Amino acid sequence: MAGDRQGASLADLLERILDKGIVIVGDVRVNLLDIELLTIKLRLLVASVDRAKEMGIDWWEHDPSLSSKARPAGEVAGGRDRELEEENRRLRERLAALEAASGGPGAAGGASAAGGKEPT
């Protein structure tokens, strides 16, 4: 019967820790003749996923190696991809038109690079 009470109290303790969260902090320093060779700062947070999200910690949701919902690095979320592609296209056309007008590096193929439009 004492084992049941201990198991229940351990479960209660674990539930309380996950609900409230606990932070364990420690520093390890290695010195040789008053010269600091190595410093390791340890920070450990133990909390439930819900509690971590309440605190603003959700890095695992954005890491592609941990979440299938996360986008690979370099991809932009939502319809923003198309907006950026369109802006990039317009800027390239503008650059080609400016180079054609100034006789710059793209002057030879400037009109075709600008989508067949002459600079205004």
C-alpha positions as CSV (number, residue, x, y, z in Angstrom):
1,M,0.0,0.0,0.0
2,A,2.9,2.3,0.6
3,G,4.0,1.7,-3.0
4,D,0.6,2.9,-4.3
5,R,0.8,6.1,-2.3
6,Q,4.4,6.8,-3.5
7,G,3.3,6.1,-7.2
8,A,0.4,8.4,-6.8
9,S,2.5,11.2,-5.3
10,L,5.1,10.7,-8.1
11,A,2.4,11.0,-10.7
12,D,0.9,14.1,-8.9
13,L,4.4,15.7,-8.8
14,L,5.0,15.0,-12.5
15,E,1.6,16.4,-13.4
16,R,2.3,19.5,-11.4
17,I,5.7,20.0,-13.0
18,L,4.3,19.6,-16.5
19,D,1.4,21.9,-15.7
20,K,3.5,24.7,-14.1
21,G,6.8,24.1,-15.7
22,I,10.2,24.0,-14.1
23,V,13.5,25.7,-15.1
24,I,16.9,24.2,-14.2
25,V,19.9,26.5,-14.7
26,G,23.5,25.7,-14.3
27,D,27.0,26.9,-15.5
28,V,30.1,24.8,-15.9
29,R,33.4,26.6,-16.1
30,V,36.8,25.1,-16.7
31,N,39.7,27.2,-15.6
32,L,43.5,26.6,-15.7
33,L,45.7,28.9,-13.8
34,D,43.0,31.6,-13.6
35,I,42.5,31.4,-17.4
36,E,39.0,30.5,-18.4
37,L,39.2,27.7,-21.0
38,L,35.6,26.7,-21.4
39,T,32.2,27.9,-20.2
40,I,29.0,25.9,-20.7
41,K,25.7,27.4,-19.8
42,L,22.9,24.9,-19.3
43,R,19.3,25.9,-19.4
44,L,16.6,23.2,-19.1
45,L,12.9,23.8,-19.2
46,V,10.5,20.9,-18.4
47,A,6.9,21.7,-19.2
48,S,4.0,20.3,-21.2
49,V,3.6,21.2,-24.8
50,D,0.5,23.3,-24.0
51,R,2.4,25.2,-21.3
52,A,5.4,25.8,-23.5
53,K,3.1,27.2,-26.2
54,E,1.5,29.5,-23.7
55,M,5.0,30.8,-22.9
56,G,5.7,31.4,-26.6
57,I,8.0,28.4,-27.1
58,D,7.0,26.5,-30.2
59,W,10.3,26.0,-32.2
60,W,9.5,22.4,-32.9
61,E,6.5,23.4,-35.1
62,H,8.7,25.4,-37.4
63,D,11.6,22.9,-37.8
64,P,11.1,20.8,-40.9
65,S,13.1,17.9,-39.4
66,L,10.6,17.7,-36.5
67,S,7.3,18.6,-38.1
68,S,5.8,17.6,-41.4
69,K,3.7,20.8,-41.3
70,A,6.9,23.0,-41.3
71,R,8.1,24.3,-44.6
72,P,11.7,23.7,-45.7
73,A,14.1,26.6,-45.3
74,G,13.8,29.2,-48.1
75,E,10.1,28.7,-48.7
76,V,7.8,31.5,-47.9
77,A,4.3,30.7,-46.4
78,G,1.0,31.2,-48.2
79,G,0.4,33.1,-51.4
80,R,3.4,35.3,-50.7
81,D,5.5,33.1,-53.1
82,R,3.5,34.3,-56.1
83,E,3.7,37.9,-55.0
84,L,7.5,37.6,-54.6
85,E,7.9,36.0,-58.0
86,E,5.8,38.7,-59.7
87,E,7.8,41.4,-58.0
88,N,11.0,39.7,-59.0
89,R,9.8,39.6,-62.7
90,R,8.8,43.3,-62.7
91,L,12.2,44.3,-61.2
92,R,14.1,42.2,-63.8
93,E,12.1,43.9,-66.6
94,R,12.8,47.3,-65.1
95,L,16.5,46.6,-64.7
96,A,16.7,45.3,-68.3
97,A,15.0,48.5,-69.5
98,L,17.3,50.7,-67.5
99,E,20.4,48.9,-68.8
100,A,19.1,49.2,-72.4
101,A,18.5,52.9,-72.0
102,S,22.0,53.5,-70.5
103,G,23.9,51.2,-72.8
104,G,24.8,49.0,-69.8
105,P,25.7,45.3,-69.8
106,G,22.2,44.2,-70.9
107,A,21.9,46.7,-73.7
108,A,22.2,44.3,-76.5
109,G,19.3,42.1,-75.5
110,G,17.5,44.8,-73.3
111,A,14.3,45.0,-75.3
112,S,13.7,41.3,-75.4
113,A,14.7,40.9,-71.7
114,A,12.2,43.6,-70.8
115,G,9.4,41.5,-72.4
116,G,9.6,43.3,-75.7
117,K,8.8,46.7,-74.3
118,E,10.8,49.8,-75.0
119,P,11.9,51.8,-71.9
120,T,9.6,54.8,-71.1
